[in-house]
């Protein structure tokens, strides 16, 4: 169920959460190396259908090995998911899964530049054919922009000295290697207290740059809307997130879409009878699910994963949530 050593996170809970119908139509919006997709296919009947999306060319190659007539793959970004469904003539789906983590093969390939554990080109793009690399962003960003990205996307409280170190370093030579970036961050942090000494000082910087380069937090809201509004009644959307920034986006979107008037606190204070409230388009399914101790021990990279699930109601999708 895994490819090239990649272990799908929360595999059974995520697929269980979709409540797969044998003849249903499903979307795996983050194919990766296909672990979740294969598990969904195993539960589909002969007339079921699975569409998988991913922007990574390596994911596209892995998808080519599935060899199942019920399976379709398209290389696409989150923001293109609605257009892909339109092109395939898919008006409604019975479930959608988003696994927002990067795959182990991506992390472990030095040429991709995702990890500070290996020296390689400072790329970090999930789709190497589009957009600027992390090295190009560092080269053109102002110190203020670097501080903002490190603070907002990496939740890095030492963003200012790290940004200053990057700006100073690039006056001497371009910052183009992962090992070079890691050493610059270590020197900038120095002996300052980090709170968690188990974490490499460069961890938050690498996370921040990866999110910036791949527009992860700006792509996610559009995908949540595009897939949720396509759900058939009782269809489910399941999202696995790996850090607080993306989990916050998912949590807030589900909260808005599962409350009358999109959770507007001003309207909540009006004297309206409960039975007169409009039915929201989504309803929450259980509480957030986290990785148990056994899975965390088997796969340490999964320890921060959080799964949230929502179900589509019979209510129309409101324009305010589009």
C-alpha positions in Angstrom: 0.0 0.0 0.0 3.0 2.3 -0.1 5.5 3.3 -2.7 9.3 3.7 -2.4 9.1 3.5 1.4 6.3 6.1 1.7 4.0 5.3 4.6 0.5 6.8 4.2 -0.5 8.7 7.3 -3.8 7.8 9.1 -4.5 5.4 6.2 -7.4 3.4 7.7 -9.0 6.3 9.7 -9.0 8.5 6.6 -10.5 6.0 4.2 -13.0 4.8 6.9 -14.0 8.5 7.3 -15.0 8.6 3.6 -17.6 5.9 4.2 -16.8 4.6 0.7 -19.8 3.6 -1.4 -19.0 0.7 -3.8 -20.3 2.5 -6.9 -19.4 6.0 -5.8 -17.1 8.6 -7.3 -14.2 9.9 -5.2 -11.4 12.4 -5.4 -7.9 11.9 -3.9 -6.7 15.5 -4.3 -3.2 14.7 -3.1 -2.2 11.4 -4.7 1.5 11.4 -3.5 2.6 7.9 -4.0 -0.9 6.4 -4.0 -1.3 4.8 -0.6 -4.7 6.3 0.2 -5.8 6.0 -3.5 -5.1 2.2 -3.5 -7.0 1.8 -0.3 -10.0 3.6 -1.7 -9.9 1.5 -4.9 -9.9 -1.6 -2.7 -13.3 -0.6 -1.3 -14.8 0.5 -4.6 -17.0 -1.9 -6.7 -16.6 -2.5 -10.4 -18.5 0.7 -11.3 -16.9 3.0 -8.8 -14.6 5.8 -9.9 -11.5 7.5 -8.4 -10.0 10.7 -9.7 -6.5 11.5 -8.3 -4.8 14.9 -8.5 -1.2 16.0 -7.8 1.1 18.6 -9.1 4.3 16.5 -8.6 5.7 14.8 -11.7 6.9 11.9 -9.6 3.3 11.4 -8.4 2.3 11.3 -12.0 4.8 8.6 -12.7 3.6 6.6 -9.7 0.0 7.0 -10.8 0.9 5.5 -14.2 1.6 2.2 -12.4 -1.9 1.9 -10.9 -3.3 0.2 -14.0 -7.0 0.2 -12.9 -9.8 1.2 -15.3 -11.7 2.8 -12.4 -8.8 5.2 -11.8 -8.0 8.5 -13.5 -5.1 10.8 -12.8 -4.6 14.5 -13.7 -1.6 16.6 -12.8 -3.0 19.7 -11.3 -2.8 22.3 -8.5 -5.5 22.6 -5.9 -6.7 25.8 -7.6 -7.4 23.8 -10.7 -9.4 21.0 -9.1 -12.8 22.5 -10.2 -11.6 22.9 -13.8 -10.4 19.3 -13.9 -13.8 18.0 -12.6 -15.6 20.1 -15.2 -13.3 18.8 -18.0 -14.1 15.2 -17.0 -17.8 16.0 -16.7 -18.0 15.2 -13.0 -20.7 17.2 -11.4 -20.9 15.4 -8.1 -18.6 13.3 -6.0 -19.3 11.0 -3.0 -16.1 11.9 -1.2 -12.8 13.8 -1.3 -9.6 13.3 0.5 -6.7 15.8 1.0 -3.5 14.7 2.6 -1.6 17.9 3.0 1.8 16.5 3.9 4.7 16.1 1.6 5.7 12.5 0.9 8.7 10.7 2.2 10.2 10.3 -1.4 10.0 14.1 -1.8 11.8 14.7 1.5 14.4 12.0 0.9 15.4 13.2 -2.6 18.3 15.7 -2.2 17.5 17.0 -5.7 14.1 18.3 -4.6 15.6 20.5 -1.9 12.9 19.9 0.7 15.2 18.7 3.5 18.1 20.2 5.4 19.3 16.6 6.1 20.9 16.4 2.7 22.8 18.9 0.7 21.1 19.7 -2.6 19.8 22.5 -4.8 17.5 24.9 -2.9 14.4 24.2 -5.0 11.4 23.0 -2.8 8.8 23.2 -5.6 6.3 20.4 -5.7 5.8 21.2 -9.3 9.3 21.8 -10.7 7.9 23.1 -14.0 6.2 26.2 -12.5 7.0 29.1 -10.2 10.2 30.3 -8.5 12.5 28.1 -6.4 13.3 28.8 -2.8 16.7 30.1 -3.9 15.1 32.5 -6.3 12.8 33.8 -3.6 15.6 34.3 -1.2 17.6 36.2 -3.9 14.8 38.7 -4.7 12.9 39.1 -1.5 13.4 42.1 0.7 14.4 41.6 4.3 11.0 42.6 5.4 9.4 40.0 3.1 11.7 37.3 4.4 10.8 38.2 8.0 7.1 38.0 7.1 7.4 34.6 5.5 9.5 33.2 8.3 7.2 34.6 11.0 3.9 33.8 9.3 4.6 30.5 7.6 7.2 29.1 9.9 6.0 30.6 13.2 9.6 31.5 13.7 10.2 33.9 16.6 13.8 34.5 15.4 12.7 35.5 12.0 14.4 38.9 12.1 18.0 37.7 12.7 17.6 34.8 10.3 16.3 37.2 7.6 19.2 39.6 8.2 21.7 36.7 7.9 20.2 35.7 4.6 20.3 39.2 3.2 23.9 39.7 4.3 25.0 36.3 3.0 23.5 36.9 -0.5 25.7 40.0 -0.9 28.7 37.7 -0.8 27.3 34.8 -2.9 23.9 33.4 -3.9 22.1 31.1 -1.4 21.5 28.1 -3.6 22.1 25.0 -1.5 20.1 23.4 1.3 23.3 22.8 3.3 24.2 26.5 2.9 20.8 27.6 4.1 20.9 25.3 7.1 24.3 26.6 8.2 23.2 30.2 7.8 20.2 29.6 10.0 22.3 27.9 12.6 24.8 30.8 12.7 22.0 33.3 13.0 20.2 31.5 15.8 23.4 30.9 17.7 23.0 30.0 21.4 19.5 31.6 21.6 17.0 29.5 23.5 14.6 27.6 21.2 12.4 25.8 23.7 12.6 22.5 21.9 16.2 21.3 21.4 15.1 18.2 19.6 14.2 20.3 16.6 16.9 21.4 14.2 17.2 25.2 14.2 16.5 25.3 10.4 13.2 23.3 10.6 10.9 26.3 10.7 12.8 28.2 8.0 12.5 25.2 5.7 8.8 24.9 6.4 8.2 28.6 5.8 10.1 28.6 2.5 8.3 25.5 1.3 4.9 27.0 2.0 5.9 30.2 0.3 7.2 28.6 -2.8 4.2 26.3 -3.2 1.6 28.8 -2.2 0.3 26.1 0.1 -1.9 28.2 2.4 -3.4 30.2 -0.5 -4.2 27.1 -2.6 -5.9 25.3 0.3 -9.0 27.4 0.8 -10.0 27.2 -2.9 -9.6 23.4 -2.9 -11.8 23.1 0.2 -14.6 25.1 -1.5 -14.3 23.5 -4.9 -14.4 19.9 -3.5 -17.0 20.5 -0.7 -19.5 22.2 -3.0 -19.2 19.2 -5.4 -20.1 16.7 -2.8 -23.4 14.8 -3.2 -25.7 14.7 -0.2 -24.1 12.6 2.6 -20.8 12.8 0.7 -17.7 13.4 2.9 -14.6 15.4 2.8 -11.6 14.3 4.9 -8.5 16.5 5.3 -5.2 15.5 7.0 -3.0 18.4 8.0 0.4 18.4 9.5 1.0 21.8 11.1 -1.2 24.4 12.9 -1.4 26.9 10.0 -3.1 24.5 7.5 -5.1 22.8 10.3 -6.5 26.2 11.3 -7.6 26.9 7.8 -9.4 23.6 7.6 -11.0 23.9 11.1 -12.3 27.4 10.4 -13.7 26.5 7.0 -15.5 23.5 8.4 -16.8 25.6 11.3 -18.2 28.3 9.0 -19.7 25.8 6.6 -21.4 23.8 9.4 -23.1 26.7 11.1 -26.2 28.7 10.0 -25.3 32.0 8.4 -21.7 30.8 8.0 -21.3 31.3 11.8 -21.7 35.1 11.6 -21.7 36.1 15.3 -23.9 39.2 14.6 -26.7 37.0 13.2 -26.2 34.5 16.0 -27.5 37.1 18.5 -30.8 37.7 16.6 -34.0 36.3 18.2 -34.5 33.5 15.6 -36.1 30.2 16.5 -33.8 27.2 16.0 -36.2 25.5 13.7 -36.2 28.6 11.5 -32.4 28.7 11.0 -31.2 27.7 7.6 -29.5 24.3 7.3 -25.7 24.8 6.7 -24.1 22.9 3.7 -21.8 20.8 5.9 -22.0 19.0 9.2 -19.0 17.9 11.2 -18.3 14.2 11.5 -16.9 13.4 15.0 -13.9 15.2 16.5 -10.4 15.7 15.1 -8.5 12.4 14.9 -4.8 12.3 15.7 -2.1 9.7 15.2 -2.0 7.1 18.0 1.3 6.1 19.7 1.7 3.0 17.7 1.6 4.9 14.3 3.8 7.7 15.6 6.4 5.1 16.7 6.3 3.4 13.2 6.3 6.7 11.3 7.7 9.7 13.3 6.9 12.1 10.5 3.2 11.4 11.1 3.2 12.5 14.8 1.7 15.9 14.1 -1.0 14.8 11.7 -4.6 15.8 12.3 -7.7 14.4 10.4 -10.9 16.4 10.2 -14.0 15.2 8.4 -17.3 16.9 7.3 -20.4 15.6 5.6 -22.5 17.4 2.9 -26.1 18.1 3.8 -29.0 18.6 1.4 -28.7 22.4 1.7 -27.5 24.4 -1.3 -24.0 25.8 -1.3 -24.2 29.5 -0.3 -22.5 32.1 -2.4 -20.9 33.6 0.8 -18.7 30.4 1.1 -17.7 30.4 -2.6 
